[in-house]
Amino acid sequence: MEELFTLKDLLVKGDVQGALSIVEELTEMSRNDIIKTIRSYAVILLLHLIKQQAENRTTRSWEVSIRNSVREIQRENKRRKAGGYYLTPEELLEILAEAYLNAIDEATLEVEEGRYESEELEKLVNQEEIINRALVLILPGESSYTNS
């Protein structure tokens, strides 16, 4: 909030360069919040995809959680007024890769009632396949997906 007061003061003083610096800072803060939210939903999405692959089954609860996570990631990533998306497919892939380790850790508590340690569970599942599946679910149609 302090940044907005500083921005107002700079604009009143006519300091356009200073104001632009504050706008850049606010933009970066907003983008970081979006990335953080997407990463949180990515962990949930990956967790359930890992459980599906590790246990070779699914449940309605897992399916609903997957759908909800995908919708929330898509909603967070969509620019409402300007159109387009905040993150490119490549950036989303990077976030999924970052979120994967957290998802594996959480999955160790749930897959077969906590039977596996992280290293054991990682050997049971195919990381690349899970991350690629998540990306396919998230992307609304590659041809219309542009970063504006």
C-alpha positions as MATLAB code, in Angstrom:
seq = 'MEELFTLKDLLVKGDVQGALSIVEELTEMSRNDIIKTIRSYAVILLLHLIKQQAENRTTRSWEVSIRNSVREIQRENKRRKAGGYYLTPEELLEILAEAYLNAIDEATLEVEEGRYESEELEKLVNQEEIINRALVLILPGESSYTNS';
ca = [
       0.000    0.000    0.000;
       2.910    2.313    0.728;
       3.954    1.974   -2.910;
       0.645    3.507   -4.047;
       1.173    6.584   -1.860;
       4.713    6.915   -3.171;
       3.421    6.550   -6.733;
       0.829    9.280   -6.159;
       3.455   11.632   -4.683;
       5.817   11.024   -7.604;
       3.046   11.688  -10.130;
       2.000   14.888   -8.350;
       5.646   16.039   -8.413;
       5.870   15.157  -12.119;
       8.580   12.540  -11.556;
       7.550   10.202  -14.372;
      10.721    8.086  -14.198;
      10.289    7.520  -10.462;
       6.609    6.707  -10.989;
       7.472    4.201  -13.723;
       9.916    2.501  -11.351;
       7.153    2.094   -8.772;
       4.782    0.767  -11.451;
       7.417   -1.805  -12.443;
       7.824   -2.837   -8.815;
       4.053   -3.199   -8.379;
       3.827   -5.213  -11.592;
       6.550   -7.581  -10.391;
       4.855   -7.988   -7.015;
       1.577   -8.833   -8.727;
       3.256  -11.337  -11.039;
       4.997  -12.992   -8.082;
       1.650  -13.365   -6.298;
       0.169  -14.988   -9.395;
       3.115  -17.381   -9.678;
       2.849  -18.284   -5.996;
      -0.868  -19.064   -6.328;
      -0.333  -21.101   -9.492;
       2.472  -23.046   -7.807;
       0.173  -23.892   -4.866;
      -2.503  -25.264   -7.176;
       0.167  -27.056   -9.217;
       1.264  -28.974   -6.108;
      -2.320  -30.158   -5.548;
      -2.719  -31.088   -9.218;
       0.567  -32.997   -9.326;
      -0.144  -34.704   -6.005;
      -3.291  -36.295   -7.398;
      -1.674  -37.204  -10.710;
       1.145  -38.879   -8.767;
      -1.364  -40.793   -6.640;
      -3.218  -41.939   -9.756;
      -0.045  -43.220  -11.375;
       1.451  -44.763   -8.224;
      -1.730  -46.570   -7.208;
      -2.897  -47.260  -10.766;
      -6.397  -46.083   -9.877;
      -8.420  -42.938   -9.334;
     -11.260  -41.744   -7.142;
     -13.998  -39.192   -7.694;
     -12.376  -37.029   -5.042;
      -9.039  -37.048   -6.893;
     -10.760  -36.269  -10.201;
     -12.611  -33.319   -8.673;
      -9.412  -32.030   -7.087;
      -7.597  -32.295  -10.435;
     -10.376  -30.424  -12.265;
     -10.559  -27.724   -9.601;
      -6.787  -27.215   -9.600;
      -6.710  -26.951  -13.394;
      -9.544  -24.406  -13.391;
      -7.871  -22.307  -10.705;
      -4.520  -22.324  -12.512;
      -6.239  -21.305  -15.746;
      -8.214  -18.570  -13.965;
      -5.133  -17.148  -12.210;
      -3.088  -17.185  -15.398;
      -5.651  -15.396  -17.568;
      -5.333  -11.644  -18.021;
      -8.821  -10.310  -17.566;
      -8.695   -6.840  -19.074;
      -5.692   -7.008  -21.376;
      -6.455  -10.513  -22.652;
      -3.902  -13.272  -23.057;
      -1.988  -14.974  -20.270;
       0.551  -14.008  -17.630;
       2.716  -17.110  -18.066;
       3.810  -18.855  -21.239;
       3.592  -22.642  -21.584;
       7.345  -22.770  -20.944;
       6.968  -20.803  -17.713;
       4.085  -23.031  -16.629;
       6.250  -26.070  -17.316;
       8.984  -24.567  -15.133;
       6.508  -23.963  -12.291;
       5.220  -27.535  -12.576;
       8.787  -28.842  -12.380;
       9.422  -26.698   -9.293;
       6.175  -27.849   -7.654;
       6.874  -31.520   -8.357;
       9.176  -32.095   -5.370;
       6.596  -30.663   -2.971;
       3.936  -32.845   -4.567;
       6.111  -35.954   -4.176;
       6.677  -35.116   -0.508;
       2.940  -34.725    0.071;
       2.183  -37.870   -1.912;
       4.409  -39.911    0.424;
       1.828  -39.259    3.135;
      -1.065  -40.463    1.001;
       0.053  -43.122   -1.498;
      -0.764  -46.516   -0.022;
      -1.232  -44.882    3.373;
       2.292  -43.483    3.608;
       4.118  -46.670    2.672;
       6.865  -44.986    0.615;
       9.634  -42.484    1.271;
      10.138  -39.738   -1.332;
      12.999  -41.536   -3.094;
      11.012  -44.782   -3.326;
       7.922  -43.029   -4.643;
       9.949  -41.130   -7.240;
      11.114  -44.466   -8.645;
       7.511  -45.722   -8.914;
       6.245  -42.833  -11.022;
       7.353  -41.106  -14.204;
       8.011  -37.447  -13.407;
       8.143  -36.296  -17.023;
       4.886  -38.045  -17.874;
       3.087  -36.557  -14.857;
       4.330  -33.024  -15.505;
       3.458  -33.243  -19.204;
      -0.029  -34.551  -18.348;
      -0.524  -31.625  -15.978;
       0.572  -29.159  -18.655;
      -1.815  -30.659  -21.210;
      -4.677  -30.338  -18.731;
      -3.812  -26.708  -17.967;
      -3.303  -25.386  -21.488;
      -6.608  -24.311  -23.026;
      -5.606  -25.073  -26.595;
      -2.050  -24.537  -27.661;
      -2.949  -22.606  -30.838;
      -4.821  -19.876  -28.949;
      -2.281  -19.675  -26.151;
      -0.218  -16.528  -26.463;
       1.488  -14.438  -23.847;
       0.174  -10.902  -24.298;
];
